[in-house]
Amino acid sequence: KQYYAVKVLSKKLIMMKNEVKHIMSERNVLLKNLSHPFLVSLKFSFQTFDKLYLVLDYINGGDLYYHLQQQGRFGERRARFYSAEIICALGHLHSLGVIYRDLKPENILLDSEGHIVLTDFGLSKESDRTYTLCGTPQYLAPEVIRKEAYDRAVDWWCLGVLMYEMMYGLTPFDADNTADMYNKILFRTVRLRPNHGLSQSATSIMAKLLEKDSRRRLGSGEGGIEDVKLHAFFSSIDWEALSTRKVDPEFKPNLNGPLDLKYIDPVFTKEPVDSSSETDFHEDN
């Protein structure tokens, strides 16, 4: 028996919120992810009179936000493993001309084996450069806040924020309000305290990813993803084995089959799915 996740979208709400471009972008990016091991893929899609349905890979190991909430922070080895798989996913998107723009723990799922799966491409942009102010405030790169043209370097900034959150247990520019947070992102140098037993290479890569000048940020140069992979923090990673899921995760979800939802917040599992007013559907892919 095969299980799938179904994303149900109200056409009325899409129009009211002016989300048509985001939905089409998400679908287009999903169609490019058909075979990548660390990106959720679209199996098929259909629509009724009032709703759109995206049928996706079913993944029930929980998201990184849930696991961070449970554990506070991850050890360096576990954070390195997740970061390396995320780098593979981002590298693939960048090779397709896609800027992800929304890397955060909530959008990173764990499958039943403990490997990461990147999901939610609603903010992804099929372009080399763009200007749109979008994303999650804690993860916005300085150039996005300044409303400057930006490129794939914003994804490497987000990776730096994510790595900091995984290893320190909080985001690097926390503040009481969004204005103060943006001010910190723009002007305050991130504090990389050598606590929690973090190595020098761990603090080094976070500093290079959280470089406020996007032109000097790790991953933004001609070497691109290779520059990130070659950093000393990842010296123990066998990239060929990792890219084919041959490296065993440190943590494997303790699941009793595909219907075990222990790692998924009840807020989502108890949310009602409104039935469509139309029973007929139209294939659209």
SULPE-V514320 format. One record per residue. N is the residue number from 0. SS is DSSP state (2 for helix, 1 for strand, 0 for the rest). D_CENTER is the distance of its C-alpha to the mean C-alpha in Angstrom with 2 decimals. Layout:
[[N,SS,D_CENTER] [N,SS,D_CENTER]]
//
This chain:
[[0,0,28.44] [1,0,25.03] [2,0,22.51] [3,1,19.93] [4,1,17.63] [5,1,18.87] [6,1,17.20] [7,1,20.26] [8,1,20.47] [9,1,23.67] [10,2,25.16] [11,2,27.09] [12,2,24.15] [13,2,22.32] [14,2,25.51] [15,2,26.16] [16,0,22.81] [17,0,23.02] [18,0,19.73] [19,2,21.21] [20,2,19.54] [21,2,16.01] [22,2,16.90] [23,2,18.50] [24,2,15.68] [25,2,13.28] [26,2,16.14] [27,2,16.90] [28,2,13.55] [29,2,13.60] [30,2,17.13] [31,2,16.20] [32,0,13.99] [33,0,17.07] [34,0,17.40] [35,0,14.39] [36,0,14.04] [37,0,10.30] [38,1,9.36] [39,0,10.68] [40,0,13.94] [41,1,16.33] [42,1,19.66] [43,1,21.66] [44,1,22.00] [45,1,25.03] [46,1,26.41] [47,0,29.26] [48,0,31.26] [49,0,28.93] [50,1,25.53] [51,1,22.89] [52,1,21.44] [53,1,18.45] [54,1,18.98] [55,1,15.96] [56,1,15.58] [57,0,16.53] [58,0,14.54] [59,0,16.18] [60,0,15.22] [61,0,13.40] [62,1,10.01] [63,2,9.61] [64,2,10.87] [65,2,13.90] [66,2,14.62] [67,2,14.50] [68,2,16.78] [69,2,19.04] [70,2,19.37] [71,0,18.94] [72,0,17.38] [73,0,16.95] [74,0,19.49] [75,2,18.99] [76,2,19.26] [77,2,16.56] [78,2,14.14] [79,2,15.24] [80,2,14.63] [81,2,10.98] [82,2,10.54] [83,2,12.68] [84,2,10.97] [85,2,7.61] [86,2,10.26] [87,2,11.79] [88,2,8.99] [89,2,8.65] [90,2,12.42] [91,2,13.00] [92,2,11.38] [93,2,13.42] [94,2,16.40] [95,0,16.35] [96,0,16.48] [97,1,13.10] [98,1,11.27] [99,0,7.64] [100,0,8.30] [101,0,5.86] [102,0,3.34] [103,0,4.96] [104,2,6.58] [105,2,7.34] [106,2,4.48] [107,1,4.95] [108,1,8.54] [109,1,11.55] [110,0,14.19] [111,0,17.87] [112,0,18.27] [113,0,15.56] [114,0,13.26] [115,1,9.47] [116,1,8.27] [117,1,5.08] [118,0,6.32] [119,0,7.57] [120,0,8.69] [121,0,11.23] [122,0,10.72] [123,0,10.42] [124,1,13.73] [125,1,16.06] [126,0,17.90] [127,0,18.62] [128,0,19.14] [129,1,18.76] [130,0,19.89] [131,0,18.17] [132,0,17.38] [133,0,14.22] [134,0,11.07] [135,0,11.14] [136,2,14.33] [137,2,13.51] [138,2,10.86] [139,0,13.05] [140,0,14.68] [141,2,18.50] [142,2,19.15] [143,2,17.18] [144,2,19.25] [145,0,22.34] [146,0,21.74] [147,0,22.30] [148,0,21.29] [149,1,18.05] [150,0,16.35] [151,0,13.58] [152,2,14.46] [153,2,12.30] [154,2,9.15] [155,2,11.27] [156,2,12.20] [157,2,8.79] [158,2,8.71] [159,2,12.18] [160,2,11.53] [161,2,9.13] [162,2,11.88] [163,2,14.48] [164,2,13.26] [165,2,13.18] [166,2,16.61] [167,2,18.31] [168,0,17.14] [169,0,16.57] [170,0,14.93] [171,0,17.23] [172,0,18.55] [173,0,19.32] [174,0,22.19] [175,0,24.27] [176,0,23.41] [177,2,21.15] [178,2,23.95] [179,2,24.36] [180,2,20.67] [181,2,20.68] [182,2,23.91] [183,2,22.51] [184,2,19.57] [185,2,22.24] [186,2,25.07] [187,0,24.55] [188,0,23.89] [189,0,21.44] [190,0,23.42] [191,0,22.53] [192,0,24.95] [193,0,25.99] [194,0,26.01] [195,0,24.58] [196,0,26.00] [197,0,23.31] [198,0,24.52] [199,2,25.34] [200,2,22.88] [201,2,20.01] [202,2,21.14] [203,2,21.87] [204,2,18.48] [205,2,16.93] [206,2,19.85] [207,2,19.38] [208,2,15.69] [209,0,16.71] [210,0,19.61] [211,0,20.40] [212,0,22.09] [213,0,19.49] [214,0,22.25] [215,0,22.56] [216,0,18.95] [217,0,18.11] [218,0,16.67] [219,0,18.27] [220,0,21.64] [221,0,23.29] [222,0,21.97] [223,0,18.33] [224,2,16.11] [225,2,19.39] [226,2,20.03] [227,2,16.91] [228,2,17.90] [229,0,21.44] [230,0,20.92] [231,2,23.06] [232,2,20.27] [233,2,19.37] [234,0,23.07] [235,0,23.15] [236,0,20.47] [237,0,22.01] [238,2,19.50] [239,2,21.44] [240,2,21.54] [241,2,17.91] [242,2,16.83] [243,0,19.08] [244,0,18.03] [245,0,21.36] [246,0,20.30] [247,0,20.64] [248,0,18.02] [249,0,19.70] [250,0,18.73] [251,0,19.35] [252,0,19.10] [253,0,22.70] [254,0,22.76] [255,0,25.99] [256,0,24.92] [257,0,22.54] [258,0,23.92] [259,0,23.19] [260,0,20.91] [261,0,21.42] [262,0,17.78] [263,0,16.91] [264,0,17.95] [265,2,21.29] [266,2,20.35] [267,2,18.44] [268,2,20.93] [269,0,23.88] [270,0,22.77] [271,0,25.42] [272,0,24.80] [273,0,27.40] [274,0,29.41] [275,0,29.90] [276,0,33.34] [277,0,33.68] [278,0,34.02] [279,0,34.01] [280,0,30.88] [281,1,30.36] [282,1,28.29] [283,0,26.20] [284,0,24.73]]
//
